[in-house]
Amino acid sequence: MNESAGSADCFAQRMTAALGPFGEYVDIASEDVFQTWQNRTGLCCLVCGRPAEIYHSKVRNLFVRHGKGYGPKGTAAQRRAARETFLHYRFKYWVRDELRVRGVAAEVEVDLGVRKPDIFGESSDGRGYSVEVQWSDLSYENAAQRTADQQTAGVHEVVWLTRNCDWVARLPALGIASFAPT
């Protein structure tokens, strides 16, 4: 799961969400969620899957941080890359949970053989669908190839959530401005 670190260390920091004990997305920015998880164990880092805990920063901001011994140890560049990785994971799990709330089966990173879409599921009639979350630059050609690869693997519908707005009219896509779900 660890896209950002080349070693056993996870460089993600200043996180505002984690996975709960049943793989559910937990956003601690909400005061009631924070109160629920304060002084409890069971949260895991979205990026590396290691234990995480919530805390107040010195200026009383709410964050999720790694448990003891798992904190960020990388360079500034690695920590910047990890921030994008964390936001990517956060958005994927948020999308998955939003689909589930609406009664749609969805999982994160299901291996389809040729591709591993960000979110994959099947509708009640057995049709496969996927959602791709793409923040970094991606050419139309690469996006089209990824779409074709998934369709070959049995995915009927592929939707892109992306800031690459120059090709959203050419593939099923929605332009997004931020990885921060509201």
Stockholm file with secondary structure:
# STOCKHOLM 1.0

chainA/1-182         MNESAGSADCFAQRMTAALGPFGEYVDIASEDVFQTWQNRTGLCCLVCGRPAEIYHSKVRNLFVRHGKGYGPKGTAAQRRAARETFLHYRFKYWVRDELRVRGVAAEVEVDLGVRKPDIFGESSDGRGYSVEVQWSDLSYENAAQRTADQQTAGVHEVVWLTRNCDWVARLPALGIASFAPT
#=GR chainA/1-182 SS CCSSCSSSCCCCCSBCEEECTTSCEEETTSHHHHHHHTTCCCEECTTTCCEEEEEECTTCCEEEEECTTCSCCSCHHHHHHHHHHHHHHHHHHHHHHHHHHTTCCCEESCCCSSCCCSEEEECTTSCEEEEEEECSCCCHHHHHHHHHHHHHTTEEEEEEEESCTTSTTTTTEEECSCSCCC
#=GC SS_cons         CCSSCSSSCCCCCSBCEEECTTSCEEETTSHHHHHHHTTCCCEECTTTCCEEEEEECTTCCEEEEECTTCSCCSCHHHHHHHHHHHHHHHHHHHHHHHHHHTTCCCEESCCCSSCCCSEEEECTTSCEEEEEEECSCCCHHHHHHHHHHHHHTTEEEEEEEESCTTSTTTTTEEECSCSCCC
//
